[in-house]
């Protein structure tokens, strides 16, 4: 991944990325694949950011989604694994190119 440069007047700022720590659910670090796409959204309308992780199925162009519900605070989440996202009782699968945008 290439970091973008931000130009302000004559000052060039380079974004710095750092490891902020692992994200835990049910007391353990959440394991994700290399090409996963985690996103925070208020899934259950309780005002707290829940975690949705899209992951590409092994060697396929389809992604499934894991849902983690936040029962903590916006700035200190307590995540609990809820379920795989489903549609009509079946695991929701989306073409990988769409799941990441």
N, C-alpha and C positions, 0 to 999 in steps of 0.2 A: 504494500500500500504506500502511495506517495502522499506526503503531507502537503497541503496547499499553502501557499504563501499569501499573507494578507498585507496589502500595502496601505499605509496611512501616511499621507503627505510624503515625507522622505524617509520615514521609518518603516522598516520591513520587520514584521513579527512572524515568527515561525511557531505554529502550535506545538505544544509539548504534550505527549501522551505518557501516562504512567499507569502502573498496575494499582488499581484502587482496592484490590482485595477480591476475595471470592464471594459469590452470592450463595447464600445458604437457604435450604428449604428442609423442613422437618429435621433440623439439626445437622444436616450433612451438606457439603458443597454440591451444587447442581452440576451434574456432568453433561457437557454438550459436545457435539461434534465440531470439527474445525470450521465447517461452513454453516454453522447455525446462525439464526437471525433472531436475537432476543429483542423484544419490544415491551415497554411498559404502557399500559392503558387501564383505565378504570372499567374493568370487565363487568363487575356486578353493581355498578352505580352506587358505591358506598363512599365515594370521595377519595379513595386510596388507590395508588397505582399498583395494579396487579401485573404479573409477568407472564407474557406469552412467548414461547420459544418455538420458532419454526425450524425444523431440521429436515434435511434431504434424506430420503430413505436410501439405504445402502446401494450405491451405484445406479440409482434411478433418477429420473427427472421430476419426481413427485416429492412433496414435503408434507409432513404431518405437523401437528401443533400440540404442545403441552401447555397446560394452564396452571399457574401457581397463584393462589389467592393471598392477598396481603391482609393480615389482621393487626398489623402494627400501626405505625404512623407514616406520613408521607416521607419524612426524612430518615426514618429508621424502620424499614419494613420487616415484618415477620411473615415469611412466605411458607405456605403449605401447599404441597402438590394436590391439585384438585382432580384433574382428568385430562385425557386426550380430548381435543375438541371433536365433536361429532355433529353429523347432520343426518337426520332421519335414522338414528340409532347406529350409524356406521361412522368409523373414523374419517374425519374430514381430510381429504387429500387435495392438494393444489399443485399445479405445475410449478416446479422450482423457480423458474424465471419470474413468476408473478409473486411468489411468497416473499421475495426480498425487496420489493419496491412499495 
